[in-house]
Amino acid sequence: MFSKSSTFTVLVLVAIVVSAVALKISQTFFKANGSLTLLDRVSKHILITREPAPIITTLDNADELRQSNPAFYKDVQNGDTLLLWKDKAVLYSSKRDIVLAATLIAPVDSQPPLATSSQMIETQP
């Protein structure tokens, strides 16, 4: 009656709907029980945007990170969380419930001007 591809498509759609419903139920359950989501906890300490959602990474290489960027990662511990938006990065410790560091990220396409008009005048013969 149905082709294999249409049956597969229907099954995928059903799986997506079931997953979305399960996620909504679990979020409702956790909020009803007083548990806060990660973004809820972070937003108690610093102003963040929820949309678009950040990329969230649990860190497991604290020593390497401290060596690569000592200023930003100076207080990081394994298990802390890095949240990345297109314009900022936030380092958060769930265990300690504190924001360890935050920084703005310059857009990739922004470049400083090559020279100001006064610099151009000085370099001309």
N, C-alpha and C positions, 0 to 999 in steps of 0.2 A: 504494500500500500504506500509506504513512504520510502524514499531512497535512503541509502546508508548515510549520505552526507546531511540530509535534512534531519534524520534521526540523531546523528551526532551533534548537530547544531542545537537541537532542542535539549539534548542532555547537558550540553555545556551551559546553556542559558538557565536550566533548572539548577545546576550546580552553583552558578553565580548567585542566583536569587536566594538559594538556601544558605550560602555562605554569608551574604549580606544580612539576612534575617538573623542568623546565629550571632554575627558580630554585633548587631544592634541590641539583641537580647543580652549578650554578655556585657556590653557597655552600660546598659540600663541596670543590670544586676550589680555591677561594680559601683556605679554611682549611688544606687539605692543603699548599698551597704557601707557607704562612707569612704570607699576607696577612691582615690583621685587618679586620673590618667597622668602620664608623664607630662604632657603639655599643661595640664591643670597645675601640677606642682611647680613647674618651671615658671609659669606665668604669675605665681605668687611672689616671685623675686625680681622679675624683669619683664618689661613689655615685649610681647611677641605676637606674631601673626599666626593664625592657624591655617589660613588658606593663602597661598598653596602650602600644603603640609611640608614640613622640613624633612630632610634626609636625616635619619637617626641611626647612630652607630654606637654600640657598646665597645669601649676601648679595652684591649687586653695587652697592650704593649706600652705601658706607662714610661718605662725607662727610655725606650727609643724615642718616644714623643718628646720627653723632657730634653733629650740631647738635640733633637731637630729644631725645637723652638722653645727655649727655656723660659722666655717671658710668658708665653701663653699657657704652657703646660706645666708650670712650676709646681702646682699643687695636685696634679692629676694622680689618680690611683687606678689600678686595674678594676674594671667594673663601672667606671664613670661613663657618662654619656656625652657624645658630641652631637649637637643638633646644628644642621647646616641649612640655611636659607640662601637665596641667591644674593642677598645683601648683607648677611651677618652670620657669625658662628657663635654658638653658646656652648660652653663646657659646664656640665651639671653633674653633681654628685648626688645620686639618689640616697645612698647610705647616710650621707651627712646632711641632706636636704639643703644644699647651698649651690649657688652659681659660682663656679671657680674662676671663670673668665668669660669675657664676651668681647667681640671685635667686629668692626664693620669690614665688609669685603668690597673692594672696588670692582666695578663691572669689568669684565674681560676686555670689552671693546673700548674702554676709556684709555686714552693715551695723553700724556702731558704734551703741551705744545712744543714744537721743535725749537722755536726761538720767538722771543718777543720782538716787537718792532724796533725797540731801542737796541737790542742785541744785533739785529740785522744791520742797522745803520752803522754801528761801531765796527763791524767786520768788513764792510765794503771799502775798497781802495779809494 
